[in-house]
Amino acid sequence: MNLHKDLQEQIIALAVSGGDIVGFSTDIDEVVPTLLIFDVVNLDGPVQEELLESIEAEGIVIYEEI
């Protein structure tokens, strides 16, 4: 069993921009009934270039205000 791989499959990474990001992060941790771990990245703050490239290449937009 690969514990690192198993843990990665239990993490939902969300890259977020705009709005109350701290409140959003707190809400999903406290309100969403799941054993999964949410990793929220604030795109409005400093983000490593490598992470931004990964988000652009692999990320999926799940909500976008027009």
C-alpha positions as CSV (number, residue, x, y, z in Angstrom):
1,M,0.0,0.0,0.0
2,N,1.3,3.4,-1.0
3,L,0.2,5.7,1.9
4,H,1.4,8.9,0.1
5,K,-0.7,8.0,-3.0
6,D,-3.7,7.1,-0.9
7,L,-3.5,10.4,0.9
8,Q,-3.2,12.3,-2.4
9,E,-6.5,10.7,-3.6
10,Q,-8.3,12.1,-0.5
11,I,-7.3,15.7,-1.1
12,I,-9.5,18.1,-3.2
13,A,-7.4,21.0,-4.3
14,L,-9.3,24.2,-5.0
15,A,-7.7,27.3,-6.6
16,V,-9.8,30.3,-5.7
17,S,-9.8,33.9,-6.7
18,G,-12.0,36.8,-5.5
19,G,-14.5,37.0,-2.7
20,D,-14.1,35.9,0.9
21,I,-11.6,33.1,0.4
22,V,-10.9,32.6,4.2
23,G,-14.6,32.4,4.9
24,F,-15.1,30.0,1.9
25,S,-12.3,27.8,3.2
26,T,-13.7,27.8,6.7
27,D,-17.2,27.0,5.4
28,I,-16.1,24.0,3.3
29,D,-14.1,22.6,6.2
30,E,-17.0,23.0,8.7
31,V,-20.1,22.5,6.5
32,V,-19.2,19.9,3.9
33,P,-19.8,16.4,5.4
34,T,-16.9,14.4,4.0
35,L,-13.7,12.7,5.2
36,L,-11.9,14.3,2.2
37,I,-9.3,17.1,2.8
38,F,-9.8,20.4,1.1
39,D,-6.6,22.3,0.1
40,V,-7.6,25.9,-0.9
41,V,-5.1,28.0,-2.8
42,N,-5.7,31.8,-2.8
43,L,-4.8,32.9,-6.3
44,D,-5.1,36.5,-5.3
45,G,-2.0,36.1,-3.1
46,P,1.5,35.1,-4.0
47,V,1.6,31.7,-5.7
48,Q,4.6,29.8,-7.0
49,E,4.9,29.9,-10.8
50,E,5.2,26.1,-11.0
51,L,1.8,25.8,-9.2
52,L,0.2,28.3,-11.5
53,E,1.4,26.4,-14.5
54,S,0.1,23.2,-13.1
55,I,-3.3,24.8,-12.4
56,E,-3.5,26.2,-16.0
57,A,-2.5,22.8,-17.5
58,E,-4.6,20.4,-15.3
59,G,-7.2,22.6,-13.6
60,I,-10.9,22.5,-14.3
61,V,-13.1,25.6,-13.9
62,I,-16.1,24.6,-11.7
63,Y,-17.5,28.1,-11.3
64,E,-16.8,31.4,-13.1
65,E,-18.7,34.6,-12.6
66,I,-19.3,36.4,-15.9
